Amino acid sequence: MTFPALRRRLAAFFVVLLCVLALTPAAGAIEYPDIQATAVYLGDPNTGLPLYEKNAEEKRYPASTTKIMTALIVLENVTDLNQKVTVLEEDFNGVPADGSKAGFIVGEEVPVLDLLYGLMLPSGNEAANTLARFVAGSVPEFVEKMNARAIDLGCTGTHFVNANGLHDDNHYTTAHDLFRITQEAMKNETFADIVSTAQKNLTPTNKAAEHPNGKNLYLLTTNQLILSRNSPYFYAYARGVKTGHTSQAGYCLVAAAEKSKAPLISVMLGCEQPAGQPQPLTYSETKKLFNWVYENYQSKTLIEEGQEIQEVPIRLSTEADKLVLVAGGDLSATVPKDMTASDFEWNASIKENIVAPITKGDKLGTLTLSLNGVSYGSVDLLALSDISMSEVLYYAYLLENFFSTPLFKVILVVILLLFALYITVYMLRIRRKRQKRRQMMRSKYARMEQYDKNQHHRD
């Protein structure tokens, strides 16, 4: 076989090999599901990091998932949730007759907490307006608070026009932004309790007799993930949160779940409801996404509180010349099941020139775990033990440091200048003495010459 023919065969062999390698999935690689929604963001609320994204930064209409922000603003601005608010006729302005309502009546005096249940469970549009008016004086002023809070939370594609999510072309958000808002809201225990409630009997009010059942309102959630255990859409690990739908937005669902200490928040926007199906795809697709995560990921404690991280040098002590730093808390994240802490980059930022005395628990730095440039969280680095200071070493340290201070440099310059001045003055004095001596010698010689002349003249 000639060399050119051999070279062509080897080239063909390597091309085939590369194709086979490219088409063969890597061992342990996670296969991503195809989710039927226009925009999706599924993330770990502890870290904010995404586990699944699809058009997550695309601006979309949020419909009633808007009410998550409404509830957050109310909870951040009202201290007494038992305070009663009177429902006014103006609270029904802009609310269509066929729009979702909680069932409150004009003139009804309702506790703020019950209004929040009416807002989040049956998605009451009148409840949104009542709460907005109560908190800010008017709906427009409340909307200003919503937009300001969105900016505070890092939302980059969000703008609210109302408190209930009824359609407006200028009322939009993104799946990622809605995740950020929900992530913050779920930190509030009252919010988390409300959105995980499937049914709620409200307290009787002054208008209870005027309700259709002649009693206090009984509310059911619109969220099929938590409504009934007998439903095929029920998800045992679901913890809320909020549904939404308009013809322009499609079907939307923000859902929270937690299994094996791994919390998740899913945002799904722009789903459809197939013909003949009782519910939109939001529920089945969200369940599919949650199950996919729990099959492939798990919550892991990457760093444990008290875990020894690093030894650092310490000065001014005769007890020890090194100090052990430990983690000030746990660092947990939802990561692929085969991933460990050793797979991450450990970046420690530690205080320079650590000196005694040190008290156990003193913060001396931070440790950040990252992967491919993405931070998975940080923990404080704390001193493991007390270390006392040696007075002798301390004063030696002060002296050592004094010589490197600006004050010492100024004093040194002044001393040098004074020394130079002294030398100059000393040299001038010597010069004057020499000049004076020369003058005296000249005068002496002159007198002697004059004396010799006088003697010679006498002779």
C-alpha positions as a LaTeX table, in Angstrom:
\begin{tabular}{lrrr}
\hline
Residue & $x$ (\AA) & $y$ (\AA) & $z$ (\AA) \\
\hline
Met1 & 0.00 & 0.00 & 0.00 \\
Thr2 & 1.36 & 3.38 & $-0.96$ \\
Phe3 & 1.83 & 6.11 & 1.64 \\
Pro4 & $-0.88$ & 8.46 & 0.17 \\
Ala5 & $-3.43$ & 5.62 & 0.23 \\
Leu6 & $-2.53$ & 4.78 & 3.84 \\
Arg7 & $-2.85$ & 8.43 & 4.79 \\
Arg8 & $-6.34$ & 8.63 & 3.22 \\
Arg9 & $-7.50$ & 5.51 & 5.11 \\
Leu10 & $-6.22$ & 6.82 & 8.43 \\
Ala11 & $-7.93$ & 10.16 & 7.84 \\
Ala12 & $-11.22$ & 8.38 & 7.06 \\
Phe13 & $-10.86$ & 6.24 & 10.18 \\
Phe14 & $-10.40$ & 9.28 & 12.44 \\
Val15 & $-13.38$ & 11.08 & 10.87 \\
Val16 & $-15.60$ & 8.08 & 11.60 \\
Leu17 & $-14.21$ & 7.85 & 15.16 \\
Leu18 & $-14.94$ & 11.53 & 15.82 \\
Cys19 & $-18.50$ & 11.14 & 14.53 \\
Val20 & $-19.08$ & 8.16 & 16.80 \\
Leu21 & $-17.72$ & 10.06 & 19.82 \\
Ala22 & $-19.84$ & 13.10 & 19.02 \\
Leu23 & $-23.02$ & 11.03 & 18.75 \\
Thr24 & $-22.36$ & 8.95 & 21.86 \\
Pro25 & $-23.60$ & 10.61 & 25.05 \\
Ala26 & $-21.05$ & 10.98 & 27.82 \\
Ala27 & $-21.43$ & 8.67 & 30.76 \\
Gly28 & $-23.53$ & 10.25 & 33.48 \\
Ala29 & $-24.65$ & 13.15 & 31.25 \\
Ile30 & $-28.03$ & 14.60 & 32.25 \\
Glu31 & $-30.65$ & 14.53 & 29.51 \\
Tyr32 & $-32.85$ & 17.64 & 29.54 \\
Pro33 & $-36.62$ & 17.28 & 29.11 \\
Asp34 & $-38.59$ & 19.06 & 26.40 \\
Ile35 & $-41.05$ & 21.25 & 28.30 \\
Gln36 & $-44.14$ & 22.50 & 26.47 \\
Ala37 & $-44.16$ & 26.12 & 27.61 \\
Thr38 & $-43.07$ & 29.35 & 25.98 \\
Ala39 & $-40.81$ & 30.42 & 28.85 \\
Val40 & $-39.47$ & 28.46 & 31.83 \\
Tyr41 & $-37.14$ & 29.04 & 34.74 \\
Leu42 & $-36.57$ & 26.31 & 37.32 \\
Gly43 & $-34.08$ & 27.10 & 40.04 \\
Asp44 & $-32.78$ & 26.39 & 43.51 \\
Pro45 & $-34.16$ & 29.16 & 45.76 \\
Asn46 & $-31.22$ & 28.82 & 48.15 \\
Thr47 & $-28.66$ & 29.78 & 45.52 \\
Gly48 & $-30.86$ & 31.30 & 42.80 \\
Leu49 & $-29.05$ & 29.17 & 40.25 \\
Pro50 & $-31.00$ & 27.69 & 37.33 \\
Leu51 & $-31.44$ & 23.96 & 36.83 \\
Tyr52 & $-33.57$ & 24.38 & 33.71 \\
Glu53 & $-34.15$ & 27.40 & 31.47 \\
Lys54 & $-36.13$ & 28.10 & 28.34 \\
Asn55 & $-36.54$ & 31.65 & 27.01 \\
Ala56 & $-36.15$ & 32.73 & 30.63 \\
Glu57 & $-35.32$ & 36.36 & 29.79 \\
Glu58 & $-38.10$ & 36.79 & 27.22 \\
Lys59 & $-40.71$ & 39.37 & 28.21 \\
Arg60 & $-44.08$ & 37.72 & 28.80 \\
Tyr61 & $-47.47$ & 38.67 & 30.24 \\
Pro62 & $-47.68$ & 37.25 & 33.79 \\
Ala63 & $-51.48$ & 37.32 & 34.26 \\
Ser64 & $-52.41$ & 36.61 & 37.92 \\
Thr65 & $-48.94$ & 35.45 & 38.89 \\
Thr66 & $-48.55$ & 39.22 & 39.33 \\
Lys67 & $-50.30$ & 38.74 & 42.67 \\
Ile68 & $-47.12$ & 37.19 & 44.09 \\
Met69 & $-45.55$ & 40.64 & 44.04 \\
Thr70 & $-48.77$ & 42.18 & 45.34 \\
Ala71 & $-48.75$ & 39.88 & 48.36 \\
Leu72 & $-45.03$ & 40.51 & 48.97 \\
Ile73 & $-45.53$ & 44.30 & 49.03 \\
Val74 & $-48.47$ & 43.97 & 51.44 \\
Leu75 & $-46.56$ & 41.70 & 53.81 \\
Glu76 & $-43.55$ & 44.03 & 53.78 \\
Asn77 & $-45.68$ & 47.08 & 54.57 \\
Val78 & $-48.35$ & 45.88 & 57.00 \\
Thr79 & $-47.40$ & 44.88 & 60.55 \\
Asp80 & $-50.88$ & 44.03 & 61.88 \\
Leu81 & $-52.42$ & 41.45 & 59.55 \\
Asn82 & $-55.56$ & 41.34 & 61.71 \\
Gln83 & $-56.31$ & 44.97 & 60.94 \\
Lys84 & $-59.64$ & 45.25 & 59.14 \\
Val85 & $-60.07$ & 46.96 & 55.78 \\
Thr86 & $-63.40$ & 48.06 & 54.35 \\
Val87 & $-64.01$ & 46.92 & 50.79 \\
Leu88 & $-65.11$ & 49.87 & 48.62 \\
Glu89 & $-66.95$ & 50.05 & 45.34 \\
Glu90 & $-63.88$ & 51.49 & 43.66 \\
Asp91 & $-62.04$ & 48.24 & 44.38 \\
Phe92 & $-64.12$ & 46.62 & 41.63 \\
Asn93 & $-63.12$ & 49.19 & 39.00 \\
Gly94 & $-61.63$ & 47.50 & 35.97 \\
Val95 & $-62.53$ & 44.03 & 37.26 \\
Pro96 & $-64.54$ & 42.26 & 34.53 \\
Ala97 & $-67.71$ & 40.47 & 35.54 \\
Asp98 & $-66.27$ & 37.15 & 34.39 \\
Gly99 & $-62.87$ & 37.82 & 35.99 \\
Ser100 & $-61.69$ & 35.90 & 39.05 \\
Lys101 & $-62.99$ & 37.27 & 42.37 \\
Ala102 & $-62.72$ & 36.13 & 45.96 \\
Gly103 & $-66.34$ & 37.07 & 46.72 \\
Phe104 & $-65.90$ & 40.08 & 49.00 \\
Ile105 & $-68.80$ & 42.57 & 49.16 \\
Val106 & $-68.79$ & 46.38 & 49.13 \\
Gly107 & $-68.85$ & 47.58 & 52.72 \\
Glu108 & $-67.41$ & 44.33 & 54.08 \\
Glu109 & $-64.80$ & 44.72 & 56.80 \\
Val110 & $-62.11$ & 42.13 & 56.17 \\
Pro111 & $-58.82$ & 41.44 & 58.01 \\
Val112 & $-55.71$ & 41.97 & 55.86 \\
Leu113 & $-54.78$ & 38.32 & 56.31 \\
Asp114 & $-58.13$ & 37.15 & 54.89 \\
Leu115 & $-57.73$ & 39.55 & 51.97 \\
Leu116 & $-54.37$ & 37.90 & 51.27 \\
Tyr117 & $-56.03$ & 34.47 & 51.24 \\
Gly118 & $-58.65$ & 35.89 & 48.90 \\
Leu119 & $-55.86$ & 37.26 & 46.72 \\
Met120 & $-53.79$ & 34.09 & 46.43 \\
Leu121 & $-56.23$ & 31.14 & 46.63 \\
Pro122 & $-59.14$ & 32.04 & 44.31 \\
Ser123 & $-57.05$ & 34.85 & 42.72 \\
Gly124 & $-59.43$ & 37.63 & 43.71 \\
Asn125 & $-58.91$ & 40.71 & 41.55 \\
Glu126 & $-61.00$ & 42.86 & 43.91 \\
Ala127 & $-58.84$ & 41.69 & 46.82 \\
Ala128 & $-55.75$ & 42.93 & 44.94 \\
Asn129 & $-57.27$ & 46.38 & 44.46 \\
Thr130 & $-58.46$ & 46.56 & 48.09 \\
Leu131 & $-55.03$ & 45.68 & 49.43 \\
Ala132 & $-53.27$ & 48.08 & 47.05 \\
Arg133 & $-55.52$ & 50.96 & 48.07 \\
Phe134 & $-55.12$ & 50.16 & 51.76 \\
Val135 & $-51.31$ & 49.95 & 51.64 \\
Ala136 & $-50.48$ & 52.86 & 49.34 \\
Gly137 & $-53.62$ & 55.03 & 49.20 \\
Ser138 & $-54.30$ & 54.17 & 45.57 \\
Val139 & $-53.57$ & 51.44 & 43.06 \\
Pro140 & $-51.17$ & 53.62 & 40.97 \\
Glu141 & $-49.09$ & 54.46 & 44.05 \\
Phe142 & $-49.03$ & 50.78 & 45.03 \\
Val143 & $-47.84$ & 49.87 & 41.52 \\
Glu144 & $-44.93$ & 52.28 & 41.99 \\
Lys145 & $-43.92$ & 50.25 & 45.04 \\
Met146 & $-44.17$ & 47.06 & 42.98 \\
Asn147 & $-41.88$ & 48.39 & 40.26 \\
Ala148 & $-39.38$ & 49.77 & 42.77 \\
Arg149 & $-39.26$ & 46.44 & 44.58 \\
Ala150 & $-38.75$ & 44.60 & 41.31 \\
Ile151 & $-35.66$ & 46.71 & 40.66 \\
Asp152 & $-34.42$ & 46.02 & 44.20 \\
Leu153 & $-34.70$ & 42.28 & 43.53 \\
Gly154 & $-32.60$ & 42.53 & 40.38 \\
Cys155 & $-35.46$ & 42.18 & 37.89 \\
Thr156 & $-34.37$ & 43.42 & 34.46 \\
Gly157 & $-37.41$ & 42.71 & 32.28 \\
Thr158 & $-40.36$ & 43.59 & 34.51 \\
His159 & $-42.88$ & 46.42 & 34.49 \\
Phe160 & $-46.17$ & 46.40 & 36.36 \\
Val161 & $-49.24$ & 48.50 & 35.56 \\
Asn162 & $-51.75$ & 47.01 & 38.02 \\
Ala163 & $-51.86$ & 44.87 & 41.15 \\
Asn164 & $-53.93$ & 41.97 & 39.81 \\
Gly165 & $-52.39$ & 41.03 & 36.46 \\
Leu166 & $-55.33$ & 41.85 & 34.20 \\
His167 & $-53.94$ & 42.35 & 30.73 \\
Asp168 & $-52.14$ & 45.51 & 29.72 \\
Asp169 & $-49.57$ & 45.69 & 26.93 \\
Asn170 & $-47.18$ & 47.51 & 29.30 \\
His171 & $-47.59$ & 44.95 & 32.08 \\
Tyr172 & $-44.95$ & 42.26 & 31.64 \\
Thr173 & $-42.18$ & 40.24 & 33.28 \\
Thr174 & $-39.84$ & 37.33 & 32.51 \\
Ala175 & $-39.69$ & 33.80 & 33.85 \\
His176 & $-36.37$ & 34.62 & 35.52 \\
Asp177 & $-37.71$ & 37.81 & 37.12 \\
Leu178 & $-40.80$ & 36.01 & 38.39 \\
Phe179 & $-38.49$ & 33.42 & 39.95 \\
Arg180 & $-36.59$ & 36.23 & 41.73 \\
Ile181 & $-39.85$ & 37.69 & 43.07 \\
Thr182 & $-41.13$ & 34.31 & 44.26 \\
Gln183 & $-37.76$ & 33.44 & 45.76 \\
Glu184 & $-38.00$ & 36.54 & 47.94 \\
Ala185 & $-41.69$ & 36.05 & 48.77 \\
Met186 & $-41.17$ & 32.44 & 49.90 \\
Lys187 & $-38.76$ & 33.69 & 52.58 \\
Asn188 & $-41.81$ & 35.16 & 54.31 \\
Glu189 & $-43.43$ & 32.46 & 56.45 \\
Thr190 & $-46.92$ & 33.97 & 56.19 \\
Phe191 & $-46.69$ & 34.04 & 52.39 \\
Ala192 & $-45.45$ & 30.44 & 52.31 \\
Asp193 & $-48.31$ & 29.33 & 54.57 \\
Ile194 & $-50.93$ & 31.09 & 52.45 \\
Val195 & $-49.80$ & 29.77 & 49.07 \\
Ser196 & $-49.51$ & 26.19 & 50.34 \\
Thr197 & $-53.11$ & 26.25 & 51.60 \\
Ala198 & $-55.60$ & 24.31 & 49.48 \\
Gln199 & $-58.80$ & 25.51 & 51.19 \\
Lys200 & $-59.58$ & 28.16 & 53.77 \\
Asn201 & $-62.56$ & 29.23 & 55.88 \\
Leu202 & $-62.35$ & 32.97 & 56.38 \\
Thr203 & $-63.43$ & 34.64 & 59.61 \\
Pro204 & $-67.05$ & 35.87 & 59.72 \\
Thr205 & $-67.52$ & 39.53 & 58.80 \\
Asn206 & $-70.22$ & 42.16 & 59.07 \\
Lys207 & $-71.48$ & 41.04 & 55.62 \\
Ala208 & $-71.39$ & 37.27 & 56.18 \\
Ala209 & $-75.16$ & 36.96 & 55.82 \\
Glu210 & $-75.00$ & 38.50 & 52.33 \\
His211 & $-72.67$ & 35.83 & 50.94 \\
Pro212 & $-74.28$ & 33.18 & 48.72 \\
Asn213 & $-74.12$ & 30.58 & 51.49 \\
Gly214 & $-75.21$ & 33.07 & 54.13 \\
Lys215 & $-71.98$ & 32.46 & 56.04 \\
Asn216 & $-68.32$ & 33.40 & 55.96 \\
Leu217 & $-66.40$ & 32.87 & 52.71 \\
Tyr218 & $-64.96$ & 29.45 & 51.98 \\
Leu219 & $-62.04$ & 29.62 & 49.54 \\
Leu220 & $-60.41$ & 27.00 & 47.31 \\
Thr221 & $-57.06$ & 27.36 & 45.61 \\
Thr222 & $-56.86$ & 27.40 & 41.83 \\
Asn223 & $-53.57$ & 25.47 & 42.04 \\
Gln224 & $-54.31$ & 21.87 & 41.03 \\
Leu225 & $-50.92$ & 20.72 & 42.31 \\
Ile226 & $-52.15$ & 21.08 & 45.91 \\
Leu227 & $-55.95$ & 21.19 & 45.67 \\
Ser228 & $-56.89$ & 17.52 & 46.06 \\
Arg229 & $-54.96$ & 14.31 & 46.66 \\
Asn230 & $-57.48$ & 12.51 & 44.47 \\
Ser231 & $-56.62$ & 14.65 & 41.45 \\
Pro232 & $-54.23$ & 13.30 & 38.79 \\
Tyr233 & $-52.59$ & 16.74 & 38.85 \\
Phe234 & $-51.78$ & 16.55 & 42.56 \\
Tyr235 & $-48.07$ & 16.62 & 43.42 \\
Ala236 & $-47.16$ & 15.42 & 46.90 \\
Tyr237 & $-44.06$ & 17.62 & 47.20 \\
Ala238 & $-45.75$ & 20.83 & 45.97 \\
Arg239 & $-45.74$ & 23.88 & 48.29 \\
Gly240 & $-47.85$ & 26.34 & 46.23 \\
Val241 & $-47.64$ & 29.00 & 44.67 \\
Lys242 & $-49.86$ & 30.79 & 42.08 \\
Thr243 & $-51.70$ & 30.25 & 38.82 \\
Gly244 & $-52.51$ & 32.77 & 36.12 \\
His245 & $-54.34$ & 32.98 & 32.82 \\
Thr246 & $-55.40$ & 35.50 & 30.22 \\
Ser247 & $-55.89$ & 34.98 & 26.51 \\
Gln248 & $-52.75$ & 37.05 & 25.86 \\
Ala249 & $-50.58$ & 35.40 & 28.53 \\
Gly250 & $-51.75$ & 31.85 & 28.06 \\
Tyr251 & $-51.69$ & 29.58 & 31.09 \\
Cys252 & $-49.06$ & 30.38 & 33.71 \\
Leu253 & $-47.96$ & 28.61 & 36.86 \\
Val254 & $-45.42$ & 29.47 & 39.51 \\
Ala255 & $-44.88$ & 26.41 & 41.68 \\
Ala256 & $-42.71$ & 25.53 & 44.66 \\
Ala257 & $-41.73$ & 22.05 & 45.76 \\
Glu258 & $-39.47$ & 20.41 & 48.31 \\
Lys259 & $-38.26$ & 16.82 & 48.52 \\
Ser260 & $-35.40$ & 15.47 & 50.61 \\
Lys261 & $-34.53$ & 18.99 & 51.78 \\
Ala262 & $-34.11$ & 20.15 & 48.17 \\
Pro263 & $-36.42$ & 23.15 & 47.58 \\
Leu264 & $-37.31$ & 24.20 & 44.03 \\
Ile265 & $-39.20$ & 27.04 & 42.39 \\
Ser266 & $-40.57$ & 26.62 & 38.87 \\
Val267 & $-41.93$ & 29.38 & 36.66 \\
Met268 & $-43.84$ & 28.33 & 33.56 \\
Leu269 & $-45.34$ & 30.96 & 31.25 \\
Gly270 & $-47.35$ & 30.67 & 28.03 \\
Cys271 & $-48.71$ & 27.12 & 28.25 \\
Glu272 & $-51.72$ & 25.82 & 26.35 \\
Gln273 & $-54.72$ & 23.73 & 27.27 \\
Pro274 & $-55.14$ & 20.90 & 24.76 \\
Ala275 & $-58.61$ & 20.40 & 23.35 \\
Gly276 & $-60.66$ & 18.04 & 25.45 \\
Gln277 & $-58.34$ & 18.27 & 28.44 \\
Pro278 & $-59.75$ & 19.51 & 31.77 \\
Gln279 & $-56.59$ & 21.38 & 32.74 \\
Pro280 & $-53.79$ & 23.24 & 30.95 \\
Leu281 & $-50.34$ & 21.72 & 30.46 \\
Thr282 & $-48.86$ & 23.80 & 33.28 \\
Tyr283 & $-49.52$ & 21.09 & 35.87 \\
Ser284 & $-48.29$ & 18.02 & 33.98 \\
Glu285 & $-45.25$ & 19.89 & 32.64 \\
Thr286 & $-44.37$ & 21.27 & 36.07 \\
Lys287 & $-44.64$ & 17.80 & 37.61 \\
Lys288 & $-42.46$ & 16.45 & 34.81 \\
Leu289 & $-39.86$ & 19.12 & 35.49 \\
Phe290 & $-39.87$ & 18.57 & 39.25 \\
Asn291 & $-39.55$ & 14.78 & 38.82 \\
Trp292 & $-36.69$ & 15.24 & 36.37 \\
Val293 & $-34.78$ & 17.36 & 38.88 \\
Tyr294 & $-35.33$ & 14.95 & 41.76 \\
Glu295 & $-34.22$ & 12.03 & 39.59 \\
Asn296 & $-30.98$ & 13.72 & 38.55 \\
Tyr297 & $-30.19$ & 16.21 & 41.31 \\
Gln298 & $-30.15$ & 16.30 & 45.07 \\
Ser299 & $-29.55$ & 18.81 & 47.80 \\
Lys300 & $-26.06$ & 18.39 & 49.19 \\
Thr301 & $-24.29$ & 20.05 & 52.05 \\
Leu302 & $-21.06$ & 20.99 & 50.33 \\
Ile303 & $-19.58$ & 22.58 & 53.44 \\
Glu304 & $-20.65$ & 21.86 & 57.02 \\
Glu305 & $-20.68$ & 24.37 & 59.86 \\
Gly306 & $-17.52$ & 23.95 & 61.93 \\
Gln307 & $-15.66$ & 22.16 & 59.14 \\
Glu308 & $-11.92$ & 22.93 & 59.25 \\
Ile309 & $-11.02$ & 24.80 & 56.08 \\
Gln310 & $-7.52$ & 26.20 & 56.32 \\
Glu311 & $-4.59$ & 27.07 & 58.58 \\
Val312 & $-3.24$ & 30.61 & 58.48 \\
Pro313 & $-0.16$ & 32.18 & 60.13 \\
Ile314 & $-0.71$ & 34.39 & 63.17 \\
Arg315 & 1.67 & 36.83 & 64.82 \\
Leu316 & 2.22 & 38.30 & 68.30 \\
Ser317 & 1.51 & 35.09 & 70.21 \\
Thr318 & 3.75 & 32.60 & 71.98 \\
Glu319 & 0.89 & 30.07 & 72.13 \\
Ala320 & 0.80 & 29.31 & 68.41 \\
Asp321 & 2.10 & 30.54 & 65.11 \\
Lys322 & $-0.85$ & 29.10 & 63.13 \\
Leu323 & $-4.61$ & 29.47 & 63.45 \\
Val324 & $-7.28$ & 27.08 & 62.14 \\
Leu325 & $-10.21$ & 28.64 & 60.27 \\
Val326 & $-13.57$ & 26.83 & 60.21 \\
Ala327 & $-16.79$ & 27.31 & 58.25 \\
Gly328 & $-19.25$ & 29.62 & 59.99 \\
Gly329 & $-22.28$ & 27.80 & 58.55 \\
Asp330 & $-23.53$ & 25.17 & 56.16 \\
Leu331 & $-23.34$ & 25.71 & 52.42 \\
Ser332 & $-25.97$ & 23.62 & 50.62 \\
Ala333 & $-27.02$ & 23.53 & 47.00 \\
Thr334 & $-29.05$ & 21.37 & 44.64 \\
Val335 & $-26.47$ & 19.75 & 42.37 \\
Pro336 & $-26.19$ & 16.66 & 40.15 \\
Lys337 & $-26.19$ & 13.49 & 42.25 \\
Asp338 & $-22.66$ & 12.48 & 41.22 \\
Met339 & $-21.15$ & 15.85 & 42.09 \\
Thr340 & $-19.19$ & 16.45 & 45.30 \\
Ala341 & $-17.59$ & 19.44 & 46.97 \\
Ser342 & $-14.24$ & 18.50 & 45.44 \\
Asp343 & $-15.66$ & 19.24 & 41.98 \\
Phe344 & $-15.93$ & 22.93 & 42.85 \\
Glu345 & $-13.35$ & 25.68 & 42.93 \\
Trp346 & $-12.63$ & 26.80 & 46.51 \\
Asn347 & $-11.77$ & 30.49 & 46.66 \\
Ala348 & $-10.83$ & 31.81 & 50.09 \\
Ser349 & $-10.51$ & 35.52 & 50.80 \\
Ile350 & $-8.66$ & 35.86 & 54.11 \\
Lys351 & $-7.61$ & 38.90 & 56.11 \\
Glu352 & $-3.93$ & 39.73 & 55.69 \\
Asn353 & $-1.42$ & 39.94 & 58.54 \\
Ile354 & $-3.54$ & 38.27 & 61.26 \\
Val355 & $-2.30$ & 39.20 & 64.73 \\
Ala356 & $-3.23$ & 38.13 & 68.27 \\
Pro357 & $-5.32$ & 38.47 & 70.33 \\
Ile358 & $-7.95$ & 36.36 & 68.55 \\
Thr359 & $-11.29$ & 35.32 & 70.02 \\
Lys360 & $-12.93$ & 32.07 & 68.99 \\
Gly361 & $-15.56$ & 32.86 & 66.36 \\
Asp362 & $-13.87$ & 36.01 & 65.01 \\
Lys363 & $-14.59$ & 36.38 & 61.29 \\
Leu364 & $-11.31$ & 36.41 & 59.39 \\
Gly365 & $-12.45$ & 35.75 & 55.82 \\
Thr366 & $-14.95$ & 34.13 & 53.46 \\
Leu367 & $-14.93$ & 30.99 & 51.34 \\
Thr368 & $-16.77$ & 30.83 & 48.02 \\
Leu369 & $-17.52$ & 27.68 & 46.05 \\
Ser370 & $-17.85$ & 28.17 & 42.30 \\
Leu371 & $-18.00$ & 26.11 & 39.14 \\
Asn372 & $-17.30$ & 27.39 & 35.63 \\
Gly373 & $-17.38$ & 30.95 & 36.92 \\
Val374 & $-20.76$ & 30.55 & 38.68 \\
Ser375 & $-20.85$ & 31.02 & 42.45 \\
Tyr376 & $-22.78$ & 28.42 & 44.45 \\
Gly377 & $-22.56$ & 30.36 & 47.70 \\
Ser378 & $-20.22$ & 31.58 & 50.41 \\
Val379 & $-19.56$ & 30.94 & 54.09 \\
Asp380 & $-17.71$ & 32.98 & 56.68 \\
Leu381 & $-14.34$ & 31.71 & 57.89 \\
Leu382 & $-14.11$ & 31.88 & 61.68 \\
Ala383 & $-11.30$ & 31.40 & 64.21 \\
Leu384 & $-11.47$ & 27.94 & 65.79 \\
Ser385 & $-9.90$ & 28.96 & 69.10 \\
Asp386 & $-8.83$ & 31.81 & 71.36 \\
Ile387 & $-5.22$ & 32.94 & 71.00 \\
Ser388 & $-3.71$ & 35.40 & 73.48 \\
Met389 & $-1.21$ & 38.13 & 72.70 \\
Ser390 & 2.39 & 38.32 & 73.96 \\
Glu391 & 3.11 & 41.82 & 75.31 \\
Val392 & 6.79 & 41.54 & 74.44 \\
Leu393 & 5.99 & 40.60 & 70.84 \\
Tyr394 & 3.33 & 43.29 & 70.77 \\
Tyr395 & 5.71 & 46.10 & 71.69 \\
Ala396 & 8.28 & 44.72 & 69.28 \\
Tyr397 & 5.55 & 44.72 & 66.64 \\
Leu398 & 4.65 & 48.33 & 67.45 \\
Leu399 & 8.30 & 49.32 & 67.15 \\
Glu400 & 8.68 & 47.39 & 63.91 \\
Asn401 & 5.58 & 48.95 & 62.49 \\
Phe402 & 6.52 & 52.42 & 63.72 \\
Phe403 & 9.53 & 52.44 & 61.41 \\
Ser404 & 7.26 & 51.83 & 58.41 \\
Thr405 & 4.67 & 54.47 & 59.29 \\
Pro406 & 4.39 & 57.85 & 57.52 \\
Leu407 & 5.00 & 59.54 & 60.88 \\
Phe408 & 8.38 & 57.88 & 61.22 \\
Lys409 & 9.25 & 58.93 & 57.67 \\
Val410 & 8.29 & 62.53 & 58.45 \\
Ile411 & 10.35 & 62.47 & 61.66 \\
Leu412 & 13.28 & 60.95 & 59.81 \\
Val413 & 13.12 & 63.67 & 57.15 \\
Val414 & 12.93 & 66.36 & 59.85 \\
Ile415 & 15.94 & 64.84 & 61.66 \\
Leu416 & 17.92 & 64.70 & 58.45 \\
Leu417 & 17.00 & 68.29 & 57.67 \\
Leu418 & 17.98 & 69.39 & 61.17 \\
Phe419 & 21.22 & 67.44 & 60.89 \\
Ala420 & 21.93 & 69.05 & 57.54 \\
Leu421 & 21.12 & 72.44 & 59.04 \\
Tyr422 & 23.42 & 71.71 & 61.98 \\
Ile423 & 26.26 & 70.69 & 59.65 \\
Thr424 & 25.68 & 73.80 & 57.56 \\
Val425 & 25.71 & 76.06 & 60.62 \\
Tyr426 & 28.75 & 74.22 & 62.01 \\
Met427 & 30.62 & 74.59 & 58.73 \\
Leu428 & 29.71 & 78.26 & 58.55 \\
Arg429 & 30.97 & 78.80 & 62.09 \\
Ile430 & 34.26 & 77.06 & 61.26 \\
Arg431 & 34.55 & 79.12 & 58.13 \\
Arg432 & 33.97 & 82.32 & 60.08 \\
Lys433 & 36.55 & 81.28 & 62.69 \\
Arg434 & 39.08 & 80.58 & 59.96 \\
Gln435 & 38.34 & 83.88 & 58.32 \\
Lys436 & 38.67 & 85.64 & 61.68 \\
Arg437 & 41.94 & 83.82 & 62.39 \\
Arg438 & 43.29 & 84.80 & 58.99 \\
Gln439 & 42.31 & 88.42 & 59.65 \\
Met440 & 43.99 & 88.29 & 63.04 \\
Met441 & 47.12 & 86.78 & 61.51 \\
Arg442 & 47.14 & 89.43 & 58.81 \\
Ser443 & 46.71 & 92.11 & 61.45 \\
Lys444 & 49.50 & 90.55 & 63.53 \\
Tyr445 & 51.84 & 90.38 & 60.56 \\
Ala446 & 50.96 & 93.95 & 59.65 \\
Arg447 & 51.76 & 95.13 & 63.17 \\
Met448 & 55.02 & 93.22 & 63.14 \\
Glu449 & 56.01 & 94.69 & 59.79 \\
Gln450 & 55.13 & 98.12 & 61.07 \\
Tyr451 & 57.18 & 97.52 & 64.20 \\
Asp452 & 60.16 & 96.37 & 62.15 \\
Lys453 & 59.86 & 99.46 & 59.96 \\
Asn454 & 59.74 & 101.72 & 63.00 \\
Gln455 & 62.80 & 100.00 & 64.49 \\
His456 & 64.70 & 100.30 & 61.31 \\
His457 & 63.79 & 103.97 & 61.05 \\
Arg458 & 65.12 & 104.61 & 64.54 \\
Asp459 & 68.33 & 102.86 & 63.77 \\
\hline
\end{tabular}
